[in-house]
Amino acid sequence: MRLNEALAGDALNRLKRAQGQLASVISMIEEGEECEKVLTQLAAVSKALDRAGFKLVASGLRHCQRARERGEQPPMNEDELEKLFLALA
């Protein structure tokens, strides 16, 4: 299944936000910021990435379900989608 902005939707926005947060974490390390502050921000980046991944899987599930409803062959089957979901868990 190929991703595009319409399919990725909110996940793409989350990834862009995480990209900015990660740049901030790198700057904090380079500037010698306190470990606790760096790790707090890094945890926020990690959570944002996880949520983006789950959003992408959810979008894929919806996309495949709509294909089935139209009588089309979905780009991925349930086993493939489950494998992707579990890779994030």
Buried (B, 14 or more C-beta within 10 A) or exposed (E): BEEEEEBBBEBBEBBEBBEEBBEBBEEBEEEEBEEEEBEEBBEBBEEBBBBBBBBBBBBBBEBBEEBEEEEEEBEBEEEBBEEBBEEEE
